[in-house]
Amino acid sequence: MRRYFIGLVVLAMLTPLGSLAEGTAWGEWGADELTTAFGYIPQGIEQASSWWTAAFPDYSMSFLGDGVMAGKIGYFLSAVLGSGLIYAVTSLYGKFLRKTDSKFFLGQKG
Amino acid sequence: MHIPDGYLSPSTCLTLGTVMLPVWYRASVVVKKHLDLAQIPFMAMGAVFAFLIMMFNIPIPDGTTAHAVGGVLIAIALGPWAAVIAVSVALFIQALVFGDGGILAFGANAFNMAFVLPFTGYYTYQLLVGKSVAGSARSLMAAAVGGYVGINLAALVAAIEFGIQPLLFVAADGTPLYSPYGLSVAIPAMMMAHLFVAGFVEGAVTALVLKFAWRTSPELVRPINGIAVGGK
């Protein structure tokens, strides 16, 4: 178990390398990129662009500032924060499933 | 492969989200029944691994990027239903906290990466592994091919979801309402990124980590048969 944990820590430390690639994944363009490519933004995309604002959009932490280094640190801190949240949610849900004799899961006792 | 909000129509999102409800329910039932309490931390670490590996954006020659998912690895190690839950949690936090993938599109993204990907990868692996021993060259090759096939089928399904939008949903002035590219653009673009780049990364990641896991903790990974698929 410890070895896997160390492996994940190493992976998290390497994540800034994962942000080096220029460009956006296909189909994940922001409104500005679409305007450049098409000259217009499809209505549905425009309407959806503002209704949800994530705390750390694109794994960036705006309080660190704008620099390249700030971007790398923000990306790494996002990796750490996301990992913690995902570990907690998955293990809590797993334990909830294993431990509760929930009537919701019909006939699946123990 | 994380579809943002606005690229798929609300009806597409609703349809795929509705499809995912029984999948999540079934995954919960199977995990409850078949996963040991000692395996829960491994499912959680699998989810973290998927999250982290998705942060490694790989440049694609056309100027876009792609990434591995890690879902086939979890499917072979802990069973495809455990992979459904692990990858879904990663996608949920990505959408909610980091804006990677839409909130409305969560069901669609989960369908592609947390359902199509682990299951097709897992069954490809099962088909190829035969009766070979876990950790053998054949089992590792089967795992690598499983990873390659799983991520490519997920990419194909995502491309179809993108590509049908301009066919189905057009504004009064004739411009597309949602994702503007049709199937003839979406499928080649998504498949080029995954057939030639991300598929190999997914395959390599799947085989390499399984090689390590089969050697160091064979009691925690299910080497050949997986946790009972379909709860059998």
Chai-1 contact restraints between the chains, C-beta under 6 A:
chainA,res_idxA,chainB,res_idxB,connection_type,confidence,min_distance_angstrom,max_distance_angstrom,comment,restraint_id
A,Y4,B,M45,contact,1.0,0.0,6.0,A-B,restraint_1
A,L8,B,V48,contact,1.0,0.0,6.0,A-B,restraint_2
A,L11,B,L52,contact,1.0,0.0,6.0,A-B,restraint_3
A,A12,B,L52,contact,1.0,0.0,6.0,A-B,restraint_4
A,T15,B,M55,contact,1.0,0.0,6.0,A-B,restraint_5
A,G18,B,M55,contact,1.0,0.0,6.0,A-B,restraint_6
A,G18,B,F56,contact,1.0,0.0,6.0,A-B,restraint_7
A,G18,B,N57,contact,1.0,0.0,6.0,A-B,restraint_8
A,A21,B,N57,contact,1.0,0.0,6.0,A-B,restraint_9
A,A21,B,P59,contact,1.0,0.0,6.0,A-B,restraint_10
A,A21,B,T65,contact,1.0,0.0,6.0,A-B,restraint_11
A,G23,B,G63,contact,1.0,0.0,6.0,A-B,restraint_12
A,G23,B,T64,contact,1.0,0.0,6.0,A-B,restraint_13
A,G23,B,T65,contact,1.0,0.0,6.0,A-B,restraint_14
A,A25,B,T64,contact,1.0,0.0,6.0,A-B,restraint_15
A,A25,B,T65,contact,1.0,0.0,6.0,A-B,restraint_16
A,W26,B,T64,contact,1.0,0.0,6.0,A-B,restraint_17
A,W26,B,A189,contact,1.0,0.0,6.0,A-B,restraint_18
A,W26,B,M190,contact,1.0,0.0,6.0,A-B,restraint_19
A,G27,B,F162,contact,1.0,0.0,6.0,A-B,restraint_20
A,E28,B,P4,contact,1.0,0.0,6.0,A-B,restraint_21
A,P42,B,P176,contact,1.0,0.0,6.0,A-B,restraint_22
A,P42,B,L177,contact,1.0,0.0,6.0,A-B,restraint_23
A,P42,B,Y178,contact,1.0,0.0,6.0,A-B,restraint_24
A,P42,B,P180,contact,1.0,0.0,6.0,A-B,restraint_25
A,Q43,B,A171,contact,1.0,0.0,6.0,A-B,restraint_26
A,Q43,B,L177,contact,1.0,0.0,6.0,A-B,restraint_27
A,G44,B,G6,contact,1.0,0.0,6.0,A-B,restraint_28
A,G44,B,L177,contact,1.0,0.0,6.0,A-B,restraint_29
A,G44,B,Y178,contact,1.0,0.0,6.0,A-B,restraint_30
A,I45,B,G6,contact,1.0,0.0,6.0,A-B,restraint_31
A,A48,B,D5,contact,1.0,0.0,6.0,A-B,restraint_32
A,A48,B,G6,contact,1.0,0.0,6.0,A-B,restraint_33
A,W52,B,I103,contact,1.0,0.0,6.0,A-B,restraint_34
A,A54,B,V97,contact,1.0,0.0,6.0,A-B,restraint_35
A,A54,B,F98,contact,1.0,0.0,6.0,A-B,restraint_36
A,A54,B,G99,contact,1.0,0.0,6.0,A-B,restraint_37
A,A55,B,V97,contact,1.0,0.0,6.0,A-B,restraint_38
A,F56,B,F98,contact,1.0,0.0,6.0,A-B,restraint_39
A,P57,B,G99,contact,1.0,0.0,6.0,A-B,restraint_40
A,Y59,B,F98,contact,1.0,0.0,6.0,A-B,restraint_41
A,A79,B,M55,contact,1.0,0.0,6.0,A-B,restraint_42
A,G82,B,F51,contact,1.0,0.0,6.0,A-B,restraint_43
A,G82,B,I93,contact,1.0,0.0,6.0,A-B,restraint_44
A,S83,B,V48,contact,1.0,0.0,6.0,A-B,restraint_45
A,L85,B,I93,contact,1.0,0.0,6.0,A-B,restraint_46
A,I86,B,A47,contact,1.0,0.0,6.0,A-B,restraint_47
A,I86,B,V48,contact,1.0,0.0,6.0,A-B,restraint_48
A,I86,B,F51,contact,1.0,0.0,6.0,A-B,restraint_49
A,I86,B,V89,contact,1.0,0.0,6.0,A-B,restraint_50
A,I86,B,A90,contact,1.0,0.0,6.0,A-B,restraint_51
A,I86,B,I93,contact,1.0,0.0,6.0,A-B,restraint_52
A,Y87,B,A44,contact,1.0,0.0,6.0,A-B,restraint_53
A,Y87,B,V48,contact,1.0,0.0,6.0,A-B,restraint_54
A,V89,B,V89,contact,1.0,0.0,6.0,A-B,restraint_55
A,T90,B,M43,contact,1.0,0.0,6.0,A-B,restraint_56
A,T90,B,A44,contact,1.0,0.0,6.0,A-B,restraint_57
A,T90,B,A47,contact,1.0,0.0,6.0,A-B,restraint_58
A,T90,B,A86,contact,1.0,0.0,6.0,A-B,restraint_59
A,T90,B,V89,contact,1.0,0.0,6.0,A-B,restraint_60
A,S91,B,I40,contact,1.0,0.0,6.0,A-B,restraint_61
A,S91,B,A44,contact,1.0,0.0,6.0,A-B,restraint_62
A,G94,B,I40,contact,1.0,0.0,6.0,A-B,restraint_63
A,G94,B,M43,contact,1.0,0.0,6.0,A-B,restraint_64
A,K95,B,I40,contact,1.0,0.0,6.0,A-B,restraint_65
A,L97,B,S28,contact,1.0,0.0,6.0,A-B,restraint_66
A,L97,B,V31,contact,1.0,0.0,6.0,A-B,restraint_67
A,L97,B,K32,contact,1.0,0.0,6.0,A-B,restraint_68
A,R98,B,L37,contact,1.0,0.0,6.0,A-B,restraint_69
A,F105,B,V29,contact,1.0,0.0,6.0,A-B,restraint_70
A,F105,B,K32,contact,1.0,0.0,6.0,A-B,restraint_71
A,Q108,B,V29,contact,1.0,0.0,6.0,A-B,restraint_72
A,Q108,B,K32,contact,1.0,0.0,6.0,A-B,restraint_73
A,Q108,B,K33,contact,1.0,0.0,6.0,A-B,restraint_74
